[in-house]
């Protein structure tokens, strides 16, 4: 299959040998080349979110753009998701939420309860209810309206994280450091022990045993809501975590929890932390994203390059190894084990059997800052 790369200068398709670039110069439908998000729909359509050029569809070799003239709420698209009926929901900046189904556009703005500037997150739960995170709190779908959740404070809070667990409980983190859950229409606040101003939830992951782990600027927290007396177990420097600023969480196939922090990559297994830092081969202390490939190798995007963790060893890939930039922005892998790395200002890199191949505008890539990578599976 193809690999699609969204860049600041257009969309690029790689067939294994050559790039085909779609930009505003050669594609009439693209009125801007700034592609920042991609979503593959069930029918094979590749949807592109652009900054100022609306919503773009690539299907059967044809590219079609949809803008405000077609009924889109705004040409600045901020979020995309597809619901169980196949309808596409599009979050925008200063244009509310738009539903696209059978080429029909329906926009939900202030009159539908979305009197907000930014729709940043959209989640459909396992009951088919749509939840919308905004800079003014969480909205829930109620017929053709999106109503604020619960009290005024929650309705006005900036949603920083949104996650549905296996039981159907929706977890909401807000930028003011609060944590909420919604179950069966009942809202519960969970007083997560974040102690400093500016601390807030960044990520969630539920482990194989049903325990919820919460990563925050303020530490790592284990929350077993199924216990007779639910409580937070906090993990910080005193417990062996290398830093209290947690940016990414991932549970590997062996049940180990990986925690990306400001001071290295941590692995928690059987109550014991193991920390990987530059002393162990990590390119940089700041670990921002984690990806596990089909072989079980863990790839880590850091502020100073890329690292592969496998079999107790760390292999760093930096500019000295051929990586075009020390600042990876996006990671994704193909079914045959290749890893694509999108960078900030230096193009894309393809890693095959530890060899690095770099693609820039000289090779036909549309632009050198790659926000999104999607292997066509």
C-alpha positions in Angstrom: 0.0 0.0 0.0 0.9 3.7 -0.1 2.2 5.8 2.7 0.6 9.2 3.0 2.3 12.2 4.6 0.6 15.4 5.6 3.0 18.5 5.5 2.9 22.2 5.7 3.2 22.4 1.9 0.7 19.8 0.8 -0.1 16.0 0.7 2.4 13.5 -0.5 1.8 9.9 -1.5 4.8 7.5 -1.5 4.6 4.2 -3.5 7.9 2.8 -2.5 9.9 4.6 -5.2 8.4 8.0 -5.9 6.4 10.7 -4.3 3.2 12.1 -5.8 2.6 15.6 -4.4 -0.8 17.2 -4.2 -0.6 20.9 -3.4 -2.4 24.1 -4.3 -0.2 24.5 -7.4 -1.2 21.3 -9.1 -4.5 20.4 -7.4 -7.3 22.9 -7.8 -9.3 21.5 -4.8 -6.4 22.3 -2.4 -6.6 26.0 -1.7 -4.0 25.6 1.0 -1.1 23.2 1.3 -1.2 23.0 5.1 -2.4 19.5 6.0 -2.3 18.9 9.7 -4.5 15.8 10.4 -5.6 12.8 8.4 -8.4 10.2 8.9 -8.9 7.0 7.0 -12.7 6.3 6.7 -14.2 2.8 6.5 -15.1 3.3 2.8 -11.4 3.9 1.9 -11.7 7.7 1.7 -8.7 9.6 3.1 -9.9 12.8 4.8 -7.5 15.7 5.3 -7.9 18.5 7.8 -6.4 21.7 6.7 -5.6 25.1 8.2 -7.7 27.5 6.1 -8.5 25.2 3.2 -11.4 23.3 4.7 -12.0 19.5 4.6 -10.4 17.6 1.7 -11.4 14.1 0.6 -9.1 11.8 -1.5 -11.1 8.9 -3.0 -10.6 6.7 -6.0 -7.8 8.9 -7.2 -9.9 12.1 -7.1 -9.5 15.0 -4.6 -12.5 17.1 -3.5 -12.4 20.0 -1.2 -15.3 21.0 1.1 -15.4 24.5 2.5 -17.7 26.9 4.1 -19.4 27.4 0.7 -20.4 23.7 0.9 -21.7 24.0 4.5 -18.6 23.4 6.6 -18.6 25.5 9.7 -15.1 26.9 9.2 -12.2 26.3 6.8 -9.9 25.8 9.8 -10.3 22.1 10.8 -9.1 21.1 14.2 -10.5 17.5 14.8 -11.9 14.6 12.9 -13.7 11.4 13.8 -16.0 8.9 12.1 -19.0 7.5 14.0 -20.5 4.0 13.8 -23.0 5.0 11.1 -20.1 6.1 8.8 -20.8 9.8 9.3 -17.8 12.1 9.6 -17.7 14.7 12.4 -15.5 17.7 11.9 -14.3 20.0 14.6 -13.3 23.5 13.6 -11.9 26.8 14.9 -14.6 29.4 15.2 -17.1 27.3 13.2 -18.5 24.8 15.6 -19.0 21.1 14.6 -20.0 19.8 11.2 -21.5 16.4 10.4 -20.9 15.1 6.9 -23.0 12.2 5.6 -24.0 11.2 2.1 -22.5 14.5 0.8 -24.9 16.5 3.1 -23.4 19.0 5.6 -25.1 19.9 8.9 -23.3 22.4 11.1 -23.8 22.7 14.8 -22.9 26.1 16.3 -24.2 28.4 19.0 -27.9 27.6 18.2 -27.0 23.9 18.9 -25.2 24.6 22.1 -21.7 24.9 20.7 -21.1 28.6 21.5 -17.3 28.0 21.6 -14.3 29.0 19.6 -12.4 25.7 19.5 -13.7 22.1 19.1 -10.5 20.3 19.9 -11.6 16.7 20.7 -14.4 14.4 19.5 -15.2 11.0 21.0 -18.0 8.6 20.2 -18.6 6.2 23.2 -19.6 2.6 23.0 -23.3 3.6 23.2 -23.1 5.8 20.2 -23.2 9.1 22.1 -20.9 11.9 20.8 -18.8 13.9 23.3 -17.2 17.1 22.2 -14.2 18.7 24.1 -13.8 22.4 23.7 -12.0 25.3 25.3 -15.1 25.9 27.3 -15.6 22.4 28.7 -17.3 19.2 27.6 -20.5 19.0 25.6 -22.7 15.9 25.1 -25.0 15.2 22.2 -28.7 15.3 23.0 -30.7 15.0 19.9 -29.6 17.8 17.6 -28.1 19.8 20.4 -24.8 19.6 22.4 -25.5 20.5 26.0 -22.9 21.5 28.6 -22.0 18.8 31.1 -23.1 19.3 34.7 -22.1 22.4 36.6 -20.8 25.8 35.4 -17.1 25.1 36.3 -16.9 21.9 34.3 -18.8 23.5 31.4 -16.3 26.3 31.2 -13.1 24.3 31.7 -10.7 23.5 28.9 -10.7 19.8 28.2 -7.1 18.5 28.2 -7.7 14.8 27.9 -10.6 12.5 27.0 -10.8 8.7 27.2 -13.3 5.9 27.3 -12.4 2.8 29.3 -13.5 -0.8 28.6 -16.5 -0.4 30.9 -17.8 2.6 29.0 -16.8 5.2 31.6 -15.7 8.5 30.1 -12.7 10.1 31.7 -12.2 13.9 31.3 -9.1 15.8 32.3 -9.2 19.6 32.4 -6.5 22.3 32.1 -7.3 23.5 35.7 -6.1 20.2 37.1 -9.4 18.4 37.7 -10.5 14.9 36.8 -14.0 13.7 36.1 -15.8 10.5 35.1 -19.2 10.1 33.5 -21.0 6.8 33.9 -24.6 6.2 33.0 -25.2 9.9 33.0 -23.7 10.4 36.5 -20.8 12.8 36.8 -18.3 12.2 39.5 -15.3 14.3 40.3 -12.2 12.4 41.4 -9.9 14.6 43.5 -6.6 13.7 41.8 -3.8 14.9 44.0 -2.2 17.5 41.7 -0.7 20.0 44.1 0.7 22.9 42.1 -0.9 25.5 39.9 -0.6 24.7 36.2 -0.6 20.9 36.7 -3.2 18.9 34.6 -3.9 15.5 33.0 -2.2 14.8 29.7 -2.9 11.1 29.0 -4.8 8.0 30.0 -4.3 4.3 29.5 -6.2 1.3 30.9 -4.1 -1.8 31.6 -5.0 -5.4 30.9 -6.4 -5.8 34.5 -8.7 -2.8 34.1 -6.7 -0.4 36.2 -6.7 3.2 34.9 -3.3 5.0 34.7 -3.2 8.7 34.5 -0.3 10.7 33.2 -0.1 14.3 34.2 2.0 17.4 34.5 2.3 16.5 38.2 3.1 12.8 38.2 1.8 9.3 37.5 -1.3 8.1 39.2 -2.9 4.6 39.4 -6.6 4.6 40.0 -8.4 1.3 40.6 -12.1 2.4 40.5 -13.2 -1.2 41.0 -11.7 -1.5 44.5 -14.0 -1.3 47.6 -12.5 2.0 48.4 -11.2 3.6 45.1 -8.1 5.6 45.7 -5.2 7.3 43.8 -1.8 5.8 44.2 0.7 8.5 43.3 4.1 7.8 41.8 6.6 10.6 41.7 10.3 11.1 42.3 10.1 9.5 45.8 8.7 6.3 44.3 11.4 6.1 41.6 9.7 8.0 38.7 12.4 10.1 37.1 10.3 13.3 36.8 6.8 14.4 37.7 6.0 15.8 34.3 4.4 12.9 32.4 3.6 13.3 28.7 2.9 9.8 27.3 1.7 6.4 28.5 1.8 3.0 26.8 1.3 -0.6 28.1 3.4 -3.1 26.2 2.4 -6.7 25.3 4.2 -8.0 28.5 2.1 -5.8 30.8 4.9 -3.2 31.4 3.8 0.4 31.6 6.0 2.9 29.8 6.0 6.5 30.9 7.5 9.3 28.9 8.6 12.2 31.1 10.7 15.3 31.1 13.7 13.3 32.5 13.7 10.1 30.5 11.6 7.1 29.7 10.4 5.0 32.6 9.1 1.4 32.6 7.0 0.2 35.6 6.8 -3.5 36.1 5.9 -5.3 39.3 6.0 -2.0 41.3 9.6 -1.3 40.2 10.7 1.5 37.9 13.5 1.2 35.4 14.6 4.5 33.9 16.2 5.0 30.5 18.1 8.3 30.1 20.9 9.5 27.8 23.2 7.5 30.1 21.5 4.3 28.8 21.5 5.5 25.2 18.4 7.6 24.9 19.1 10.6 22.6 17.5 13.1 25.0 15.8 13.2 28.4 12.5 14.6 27.1 10.4 11.6 25.9 7.2 12.9 24.2 5.7 9.9 22.4 5.8 6.1 22.4 5.0 3.6 19.6 5.2 -0.2 19.7 5.8 -2.0 16.4 4.7 -5.5 15.4 7.9 -7.1 16.6 7.4 -5.7 20.1 10.1 -3.0 19.8 9.4 0.3 21.4 10.1 3.5 19.6 10.4 6.7 21.5 10.3 10.2 20.1 12.5 12.5 22.1 13.6 16.1 21.9 17.0 14.9 20.6 16.1 12.1 18.2 14.5 8.7 18.0 15.3 5.6 20.1 14.4 1.9 19.7 14.2 -0.1 22.9 14.2 -3.9 22.5 15.6 -6.8 24.4 17.0 -4.5 27.2 19.1 -2.5 24.8 18.6 1.1 23.5 19.5 2.1 20.0 19.5 5.8 19.3 18.9 7.3 15.9 20.0 10.9 15.7 21.3 13.3 13.0 24.6 11.5 13.3 22.9 8.3 12.2 21.2 9.9 9.2 18.0 11.1 10.9 17.3 14.4 9.1 16.2 16.2 12.3 16.6 15.7 16.1 13.0 16.7 16.5 10.6 14.0 15.4 6.9 15.1 15.3 5.1 12.0 14.1 5.6 8.2 14.2 3.9 5.3 12.5 4.8 1.9 11.2 3.8 -0.3 8.3 2.7 -4.0 8.4 6.1 -5.1 7.1 8.0 -3.4 9.9 9.1 -0.2 8.3 9.0 2.9 10.5 8.2 6.4 9.2 9.3 9.5 11.1 8.0 12.9 10.4 10.2 15.8 11.5 10.1 19.5 12.1 11.6 21.2 9.1 13.8 18.3 7.8 11.4 16.1 5.9 10.5 12.4 6.5 12.8 9.5 7.3 12.1 5.8 6.5 13.9 3.3 8.8 14.4 -0.2 7.3 16.6 -2.7 9.1 18.3 0.1 10.9 19.1 2.0 7.7 17.8 5.5 7.4 16.5 6.9 4.2 15.7 10.6 4.1 13.1 12.3 1.9 12.9 16.0 1.4 11.5 18.4 -1.1 14.4 17.4 -3.4 12.9 13.9 -3.5 9.4 15.2 -4.2 8.1 15.5 -0.7 5.6 18.4 -0.5 7.1 20.1 2.5 9.7 19.5 5.2 7.6 19.7 8.3 5.6 16.5 8.5 2.7 16.7 11.0 1.1 13.3 10.2 2.0 9.9 8.8 -0.5 7.3 7.6 0.5 3.9 6.2 -2.4 2.8 3.9 -3.3 -0.6 5.4 
